[in-house]
C-alpha cells in the first residue's frame, strides 16, 4: 500500500509541476529507483519506477515544446556568434534565451522527451496500462518506437491498410451466413472477406449505404474511427444494416467504443493481440482487440467466437 501511495503521489507531482527542475528531479529519482529495483528483483517497484520515469519525460517534452512556442529556446551556447575580442564589427545582441543545458536536460533527453510528448494521450495511457497489467517495465525505447509509428501501427498513424486474418472472417461468415457489405476494405482484403460489395478508401465508405450483413474492420485513426462508429450506429438504427460483426481495438474508455457497444448484442475479447496482415508489410499490434456483434444470432456468435477468447452478451 505504501508503494502505491508513493506511485500515485509521483504521478500527481509530475502533473502539477511548474518547472523543468521539478520534473527533472522526479525523473532522476525514478531512474535511480528503477536501477535499484532491478538489482533487488522487485518487479512491482521496477514497473512503478519505469512508468514514473516515462511520465516525467513526457512532461519534460511538453514543457520544452511550450518553451519553444513562447519565449523560444536557444539550441546552442548563450552568446554564440559573438565577434572576437578587438573586432570593430558591432557586437550583435546577446542571445539570452535559455539553452537546453540551462533547463537541466541534454539534447538526447530533449529529443526523446519531445517525441514521447507527441504521442496522443489515449495511446500513451493505453500503452502504460498494458505494461502495468502485464507487469512489464515500460522503456523509453518502447515509447520512441510508439512515437515513430505514430502510436498504434494502425490507430493514429494514418496507415490504415491492415487486413483481418482469415479465421475471424470465417467465424463472422458462419454467424451471419454471409457478408453483404464491407465499408472499409481493399481489393486484396476482399479476396478473403468476399463481401458482395466493398468500399475502398477511394470510394469513401462513410458516404455509402451499408446494406444487409456488414463486416467492418474500420480505419483506427482517431477521427476516422469515431466517424465509422457513428455511421454504423446510424445504419443499424435506420435498418439498412441488419447484422454486423465489427473488429476494433479494445478501447473501452473511448466515446466511439461506447457508441459501438450501445448497438451491440455481444462482445468478444480475444486472448492476446490479433496480428493483422498485409502482403507487403508486417503488423506489430501494440494492444488488444474486441469483436462486436450486432444482430439476433447471439448464441451462434458466442459459440463461434468463444475459441478466440472471452465472449459476453451486452446488458443494458
C-alpha positions as CSV (number, residue, x, y, z in Angstrom):
1,X,0.0,0.0,0.0
2,X,2.9,2.4,0.8
3,X,4.4,1.9,-2.6
4,X,1.1,2.5,-4.3
5,X,0.7,5.8,-2.4
6,X,4.2,6.9,-3.5
7,X,3.4,5.9,-7.1
8,X,0.2,7.9,-7.1
9,X,1.9,10.9,-5.4
10,X,4.6,10.9,-8.0
11,X,2.0,11.0,-10.8
12,X,0.3,13.9,-9.2
13,X,3.6,15.7,-8.6
14,X,4.5,15.4,-12.3
15,X,1.1,16.7,-13.4
16,X,1.3,19.6,-11.1
17,X,5.0,20.5,-11.6
18,X,5.5,24.1,-12.7
19,X,9.2,23.9,-13.7
20,X,11.6,21.7,-15.6
21,X,13.7,21.4,-12.5
22,X,10.8,19.8,-10.5
23,X,10.1,17.2,-13.2
24,X,13.8,16.5,-13.8
25,X,14.3,15.7,-10.1
26,X,11.3,13.2,-10.2
27,X,12.7,11.7,-13.4
28,X,16.2,11.2,-11.9
29,X,14.8,9.7,-8.7
30,X,12.6,7.3,-10.7
31,X,15.6,6.3,-12.8
32,X,17.6,5.5,-9.7
33,X,14.7,3.6,-8.2
34,X,14.3,1.5,-11.4
35,X,18.0,0.6,-11.3
36,X,17.7,-0.4,-7.6
37,X,14.5,-2.4,-8.1
38,X,16.1,-4.3,-10.9
39,X,19.1,-5.3,-8.7
40,X,16.7,-6.1,-5.8
41,X,14.5,-8.1,-8.2
42,X,11.5,-6.1,-7.0
43,X,9.2,-6.3,-10.0
44,X,6.5,-4.0,-8.8
45,X,8.9,-1.3,-7.9
46,X,10.6,-1.6,-11.3
47,X,7.2,-1.3,-13.1
48,X,6.2,1.7,-11.0
49,X,9.6,3.5,-11.4
50,X,9.7,2.9,-15.1
51,X,6.3,4.4,-15.6
52,X,7.0,7.4,-13.5
53,X,10.2,8.0,-15.4
54,X,8.4,7.9,-18.7
55,X,5.6,10.1,-17.4
56,X,8.3,12.6,-16.3
57,X,9.9,12.5,-19.8
58,X,6.6,13.2,-21.4
59,X,6.0,16.2,-19.1
60,X,9.5,17.4,-19.9
61,X,8.7,17.2,-23.6
62,X,5.6,19.2,-23.1
63,X,7.5,21.9,-21.2
64,X,10.2,22.1,-23.8
65,X,7.6,22.5,-26.5
66,X,5.8,25.2,-24.6
67,X,9.2,27.0,-24.0
68,X,9.9,26.9,-27.7
69,X,6.5,28.2,-28.7
70,X,6.6,31.1,-26.2
71,X,10.0,32.7,-25.4
72,X,11.9,30.3,-27.6
73,X,14.8,28.0,-26.7
74,X,18.4,28.7,-27.6
75,X,19.7,25.4,-29.0
76,X,23.4,26.4,-28.7
77,X,25.6,28.2,-26.3
78,X,24.4,31.5,-24.8
79,X,26.1,34.4,-26.6
80,X,27.2,32.2,-29.5
81,X,28.2,34.2,-32.6
82,X,29.9,36.9,-30.6
83,X,32.8,38.6,-32.6
84,X,36.3,38.0,-31.4
85,X,38.0,40.4,-28.9
86,X,39.1,43.6,-30.5
87,X,36.8,43.3,-33.5
88,X,35.4,46.6,-34.9
89,X,32.2,44.9,-36.0
90,X,29.3,45.9,-33.9
91,X,28.5,43.2,-31.4
92,X,25.1,41.7,-32.0
93,X,22.7,41.4,-29.1
94,X,23.4,38.5,-26.8
95,X,21.0,35.6,-27.1
96,X,19.6,35.5,-23.6
97,X,17.1,32.7,-24.2
98,X,17.8,29.6,-22.1
99,X,19.8,26.7,-23.6
100,X,18.9,23.1,-23.1
101,X,21.7,22.9,-20.5
102,X,20.2,25.8,-18.7
103,X,16.9,24.0,-18.2
104,X,18.7,20.9,-17.0
105,X,18.5,18.4,-19.9
106,X,20.8,17.3,-22.6
107,X,19.8,17.2,-26.3
108,X,19.3,13.4,-26.4
109,X,16.8,13.6,-23.5
110,X,15.2,16.6,-25.1
111,X,14.6,14.8,-28.4
112,X,13.3,11.7,-26.7
113,X,11.0,13.7,-24.4
114,X,9.5,15.7,-27.2
115,X,8.8,12.6,-29.2
116,X,7.1,11.0,-26.3
117,X,5.1,14.2,-25.7
118,X,3.9,14.0,-29.3
119,X,2.2,10.6,-28.7
120,X,-1.6,11.1,-28.5
121,X,-2.7,10.9,-24.8
122,X,-5.1,7.9,-25.3
123,X,-2.3,5.8,-26.9
124,X,0.2,6.9,-24.3
125,X,-2.1,5.9,-21.5
126,X,-3.2,2.6,-23.2
127,X,0.4,1.5,-23.6
128,X,1.3,2.3,-20.0
129,X,-1.8,0.5,-18.8
130,X,-1.0,-2.6,-20.9
131,X,2.6,-2.8,-19.5
132,X,1.2,-2.3,-16.0
133,X,-1.3,-5.1,-16.4
134,X,1.3,-7.4,-17.8
135,X,3.8,-6.4,-15.1
136,X,6.3,-5.2,-17.6
137,X,8.6,-2.2,-17.2
138,X,7.9,0.3,-19.9
139,X,11.1,1.6,-21.6
140,X,12.0,4.8,-23.4
141,X,12.7,2.6,-26.5
142,X,9.1,1.3,-26.4
143,X,7.8,4.8,-26.3
144,X,10.2,6.0,-29.1
145,X,9.0,3.2,-31.3
146,X,5.4,4.1,-30.5
147,X,6.1,7.7,-31.5
148,X,7.8,6.7,-34.7
149,X,4.9,4.5,-35.7
150,X,2.5,7.3,-34.9
151,X,1.2,5.5,-31.8
152,X,-0.5,2.3,-32.8
153,X,0.6,0.8,-36.2
154,X,-3.0,1.4,-37.4
155,X,-4.6,3.7,-34.8
156,X,-3.2,7.2,-35.2
157,X,-0.6,6.8,-37.9
158,X,-2.8,7.3,-41.0
159,X,-1.6,3.8,-42.1
160,X,-5.0,2.2,-42.1
161,X,-4.4,-0.6,-44.7
162,X,-4.3,-3.7,-42.5
163,X,-6.4,-6.7,-43.1
164,X,-8.1,-9.3,-40.8
165,X,-6.8,-12.8,-40.5
166,X,-9.0,-15.5,-42.2
167,X,-10.2,-17.4,-39.1
168,X,-12.0,-14.3,-37.8
169,X,-13.7,-13.7,-41.2
170,X,-14.8,-17.3,-41.5
171,X,-16.3,-17.1,-38.0
172,X,-18.2,-13.9,-38.8
173,X,-19.5,-15.5,-42.0
174,X,-20.6,-18.6,-40.1
175,X,-22.6,-16.4,-37.7
176,X,-24.2,-14.1,-40.3
177,X,-24.5,-16.6,-43.1
178,X,-22.5,-14.3,-45.4
179,X,-21.2,-10.8,-45.8
180,X,-23.1,-8.3,-48.0
181,X,-21.0,-5.2,-47.3
182,X,-17.5,-4.3,-46.2
183,X,-17.4,-0.5,-45.8
184,X,-13.6,-0.2,-45.2
185,X,-11.8,-2.6,-47.4
186,X,-9.3,-3.2,-50.3
187,X,-9.2,-5.4,-53.3
188,X,-6.6,-7.6,-51.6
189,X,-8.5,-7.8,-48.4
190,X,-11.8,-8.8,-50.2
191,X,-10.2,-11.9,-51.5
192,X,-10.7,-13.3,-48.0
193,X,-13.7,-11.3,-46.9
194,X,-15.6,-12.0,-50.1
195,X,-18.2,-9.3,-49.5
196,X,-20.9,-8.8,-52.1
197,X,-20.0,-5.1,-52.1
198,X,-16.9,-3.4,-50.6
199,X,-15.7,0.1,-50.4
200,X,-12.0,1.2,-50.6
201,X,-10.5,4.4,-49.3
202,X,-11.1,5.9,-52.7
203,X,-14.8,5.0,-52.6
204,X,-15.1,6.6,-49.1
205,X,-17.3,4.2,-47.2
206,X,-18.6,7.0,-45.0
207,X,-20.7,8.4,-47.8
208,X,-22.0,4.9,-49.0
209,X,-25.0,2.9,-47.8
210,X,-24.1,-0.1,-45.6
211,X,-26.7,-2.7,-46.6
212,X,-27.5,-6.1,-45.1
213,X,-24.9,-8.1,-43.3
214,X,-21.8,-6.0,-42.6
215,X,-18.2,-6.9,-41.8
216,X,-16.3,-3.9,-40.6
217,X,-12.6,-3.6,-39.6
218,X,-12.5,0.3,-39.7
219,X,-9.5,2.6,-40.0
220,X,-8.2,3.0,-36.5
221,X,-7.0,6.6,-36.9
222,X,-8.6,8.7,-34.2
223,X,-11.1,10.9,-36.1
224,X,-12.0,8.3,-38.7
225,X,-12.9,5.5,-36.2
226,X,-15.3,7.9,-34.5
227,X,-16.9,8.7,-37.8
228,X,-17.2,5.0,-38.7
229,X,-18.8,4.1,-35.4
230,X,-21.3,6.9,-35.7
231,X,-22.1,5.8,-39.2
232,X,-22.5,2.2,-38.1
233,X,-24.9,3.2,-35.3
234,X,-27.0,5.3,-37.6
235,X,-27.1,2.5,-40.2
236,X,-28.2,-0.1,-37.6
237,X,-30.9,2.3,-36.3
238,X,-32.2,3.1,-39.8
239,X,-32.5,-0.6,-40.6
240,X,-30.0,-0.5,-43.6
241,X,-27.6,-2.7,-41.7
242,X,-29.4,-5.8,-40.5
243,X,-26.5,-7.6,-38.9
244,X,-22.8,-6.7,-38.3
245,X,-19.5,-8.1,-37.0
246,X,-17.0,-5.4,-36.1
247,X,-13.3,-5.7,-35.3
248,X,-11.8,-2.8,-33.3
249,X,-9.1,-2.0,-30.7
250,X,-10.1,-2.8,-27.1
251,X,-10.5,0.9,-26.1
252,X,-13.4,0.7,-23.7
253,X,-12.7,4.1,-22.3
254,X,-13.4,6.0,-25.6
255,X,-16.6,7.5,-26.8
256,X,-16.6,5.6,-30.1
257,X,-16.3,2.3,-28.2
258,X,-19.3,3.3,-26.1
259,X,-21.2,4.1,-29.3
260,X,-20.4,0.7,-30.8
261,X,-21.4,-1.1,-27.5
262,X,-24.7,0.8,-27.5
263,X,-25.9,-1.1,-30.6
264,X,-24.0,-4.4,-30.0
265,X,-25.6,-7.7,-28.7
266,X,-22.3,-9.5,-27.9
267,X,-18.6,-8.8,-27.5
268,X,-15.5,-11.0,-27.8
269,X,-12.2,-10.1,-26.2
270,X,-9.6,-12.3,-28.0
271,X,-6.8,-13.8,-25.9
272,X,-3.6,-12.0,-27.0
273,X,-3.3,-9.5,-29.8
274,X,-4.6,-10.1,-33.3
275,X,-1.8,-10.0,-35.9
276,X,-3.3,-8.2,-38.9
277,X,-1.8,-8.9,-42.3
278,X,-0.7,-7.1,-45.4
279,X,1.1,-8.5,-48.5
280,X,4.0,-6.1,-48.2
281,X,4.4,-5.2,-44.5
282,X,4.4,-6.8,-41.1
283,X,1.9,-5.9,-38.3
284,X,3.2,-5.3,-34.8
285,X,0.0,-4.7,-32.8
286,X,0.5,-2.8,-29.5
287,X,-2.8,-3.5,-27.9
288,X,-5.7,-6.0,-27.6
289,X,-8.8,-6.1,-29.8
290,X,-12.5,-6.5,-29.4
291,X,-15.0,-8.1,-31.8
292,X,-18.6,-6.8,-31.5
293,X,-21.7,-8.5,-32.9
294,X,-24.9,-6.7,-33.8
295,X,-27.8,-8.9,-34.6
296,X,-30.1,-11.7,-33.3
297,X,-27.8,-14.7,-33.8
298,X,-26.2,-14.2,-30.4
299,X,-25.9,-17.9,-29.5
300,X,-24.1,-18.6,-32.7
301,X,-21.7,-15.7,-32.2
302,X,-21.0,-17.0,-28.6
303,X,-20.2,-20.5,-30.0
304,X,-18.1,-19.4,-32.9
305,X,-16.0,-16.7,-31.2
306,X,-15.5,-18.5,-27.8
307,X,-12.5,-20.2,-29.4
308,X,-10.8,-16.8,-29.7
309,X,-11.2,-15.6,-26.2
310,X,-13.8,-14.3,-23.7
311,X,-17.3,-13.7,-25.1
312,X,-20.1,-11.9,-23.3
313,X,-23.5,-10.5,-24.0
314,X,-24.2,-6.8,-23.6
315,X,-26.7,-5.9,-20.9
316,X,-28.4,-2.5,-21.0
